[in-house]
Amino acid sequence: MEPTRSTVTARSRLALKEWAVTVAALREGRQVLLLRKGGIHEPGGELKVRGRELFLFPAYEHQRQDLLKPEAARRYAAHLDPAREREESVVLDAFARLEEVLELADARLAFRLAEHHIWTEEYVRQRVEYKPERPLQVYVLRVHALLERVAIPRVPRYAGCRSWVDLEEEVQAAARPVLDDAAFARRLEAVRGLLAGS
């Protein structure tokens, strides 16, 4: 029998922008990590952690089906429509706690994580090679699914290639972890193990 997952109150004015397909995979517990170097519009051109409790903000621009593993491309096809970026509302359905930020001295270690995400090797290669002078960061997230989706107005300042979004108002919603404590701990240890050493 699966352990009970307690309901929590998700509350924040901060959101982390990520491909909508990746948000869907995180919400389903299929992955617990993100690979980040920062968007074009990061302050000072550098990616910095802005907070540890955040909503996941689905982005529909710049998603590429060819950078998803075939099974993921099929499973999350409904999340690939770029026209959704022009909708009046943004629908939030996932909250996360940023549990750990692992900075890779050798960005090529990211190729070891293939079984832990929905992206192709080419996607990882592009992340590794983008601005090679900057370290690649692995964000490990403890994700919670909102019990009811929250629609917020889409405002112009949410647009663009940025990692962090300050929401107009604090969002509060009931949520439940997508993985129980033991399952999440196993995933975290597996990721740490793959990134350890040379």
C-alpha positions in Angstrom: 0.0 0.0 0.0 1.3 3.5 -0.9 2.2 5.8 2.0 -0.2 8.6 2.6 0.9 12.0 1.2 -0.1 14.8 3.4 -1.9 17.9 2.0 0.1 21.1 2.4 -0.6 24.7 1.7 1.4 26.0 -1.2 2.0 29.7 -0.9 4.3 32.0 -2.8 4.6 35.0 -5.1 7.6 33.5 -6.8 7.5 31.2 -9.9 10.1 29.3 -11.8 9.6 29.3 -15.6 10.2 26.0 -17.4 8.9 24.3 -20.6 5.3 23.2 -20.1 6.2 19.6 -21.1 8.8 19.5 -18.3 6.3 21.0 -15.8 3.9 18.2 -16.7 6.7 15.5 -16.2 7.6 17.0 -12.8 4.0 17.1 -11.8 3.6 13.4 -12.6 6.8 12.5 -10.7 8.6 11.3 -13.8 11.5 13.6 -13.0 12.7 15.7 -10.1 15.4 17.8 -11.7 16.0 20.7 -14.0 19.2 21.7 -15.8 19.7 25.5 -15.6 22.1 28.1 -16.8 19.7 31.0 -16.9 17.6 32.8 -19.4 18.5 35.8 -21.6 16.8 38.3 -19.2 18.5 37.2 -16.0 19.6 40.2 -13.9 23.3 40.8 -14.6 23.2 37.9 -17.0 23.7 35.4 -14.1 21.4 32.8 -12.8 20.8 33.1 -9.0 18.4 31.2 -6.8 15.7 33.7 -5.8 13.8 31.5 -3.4 13.2 27.9 -2.3 9.4 27.7 -2.4 7.8 28.5 -5.8 5.2 27.7 -8.3 6.1 26.1 -11.6 5.3 28.5 -14.5 4.6 26.6 -17.8 6.3 28.2 -20.8 5.2 27.3 -24.3 7.6 29.3 -26.4 10.8 27.7 -27.7 9.7 24.1 -26.8 11.0 21.6 -29.3 9.4 18.2 -29.8 12.7 16.9 -31.3 14.5 17.6 -28.0 12.1 15.2 -26.1 12.5 11.5 -25.9 9.9 9.9 -28.2 7.7 8.5 -25.4 7.7 11.9 -23.7 6.9 13.7 -27.0 3.8 11.5 -27.4 2.7 11.6 -23.7 3.0 15.4 -23.5 1.9 16.4 -27.0 -0.9 18.5 -25.7 1.6 20.7 -23.8 3.6 21.6 -27.0 1.1 24.1 -28.6 3.0 27.5 -28.8 -0.4 29.3 -29.2 -1.0 28.7 -25.5 1.6 31.4 -24.8 -1.0 33.9 -26.1 -3.8 32.8 -23.8 -5.1 35.5 -21.3 -4.4 33.3 -18.3 -1.5 31.2 -17.0 -2.6 28.0 -15.4 -0.6 26.9 -12.4 -0.9 23.3 -11.3 2.4 22.5 -9.5 4.3 23.9 -6.6 7.9 23.0 -5.6 10.4 23.3 -2.9 14.0 23.7 -4.3 15.6 21.0 -2.2 19.1 21.2 -3.6 21.2 23.0 -6.2 24.1 20.9 -7.5 26.7 23.0 -9.4 28.6 20.9 -11.9 32.3 21.8 -12.2 32.3 19.6 -15.3 29.0 20.2 -17.1 29.5 16.9 -19.1 28.4 15.0 -15.9 24.9 16.0 -16.9 24.9 13.3 -19.5 24.8 10.7 -16.7 21.3 11.8 -15.8 19.6 10.4 -18.9 17.3 8.1 -17.0 16.1 10.9 -14.8 14.5 13.2 -17.3 12.4 13.4 -20.5 15.0 15.2 -22.7 17.2 13.9 -25.5 21.0 13.8 -25.4 21.0 16.7 -27.9 19.0 18.8 -25.4 21.6 18.1 -22.7 24.4 18.9 -25.1 22.9 22.3 -25.9 22.6 23.0 -22.1 26.2 22.0 -21.6 27.5 24.0 -24.5 25.5 27.2 -23.8 27.7 29.8 -22.3 30.4 27.3 -21.4 32.1 29.7 -19.1 29.2 29.3 -16.7 28.6 26.3 -14.5 25.6 24.1 -15.2 23.3 23.8 -12.3 21.0 20.9 -11.4 17.9 22.0 -9.5 16.4 19.1 -7.5 12.7 19.8 -6.8 10.3 18.3 -4.4 7.1 18.8 -6.4 3.5 19.1 -5.2 0.5 18.8 -7.4 -2.2 21.4 -6.7 -5.5 19.9 -5.8 -7.2 22.5 -7.9 -5.5 24.4 -10.7 -5.1 28.1 -10.3 -5.5 30.5 -13.3 -3.8 33.9 -13.0 -3.9 36.7 -15.5 -1.0 36.7 -18.0 0.8 40.1 -17.8 3.4 41.4 -20.3 6.3 41.3 -17.8 5.9 37.5 -17.4 7.1 37.2 -21.1 10.6 36.5 -22.3 13.4 34.1 -21.5 13.8 34.4 -17.8 14.0 31.8 -15.1 12.2 33.7 -12.2 8.9 35.4 -12.3 7.5 37.6 -9.6 3.7 37.0 -9.6 1.4 40.0 -9.3 -0.1 38.6 -6.2 0.7 35.7 -3.7 -0.9 32.5 -4.8 -2.2 30.1 -2.2 -3.5 26.6 -2.9 -3.8 23.1 -1.3 -1.3 20.6 -2.7 0.0 17.1 -2.3 3.5 15.8 -2.9 3.7 13.8 -6.1 6.3 11.4 -4.5 6.2 10.1 -1.0 9.3 10.9 1.3 11.0 7.6 0.6 10.6 7.7 -3.2 11.9 11.3 -3.3 14.9 10.4 -1.1 15.8 7.5 -3.4 15.6 9.8 -6.5 17.8 12.4 -4.8 20.4 9.9 -3.8 20.5 8.4 -7.2 21.1 11.9 -8.8 23.8 12.7 -6.2 25.4 9.3 -6.9 25.5 9.8 -10.7 27.1 13.3 -10.3 29.7 12.3 -7.7 33.3 11.9 -8.7 34.8 12.2 -12.1 
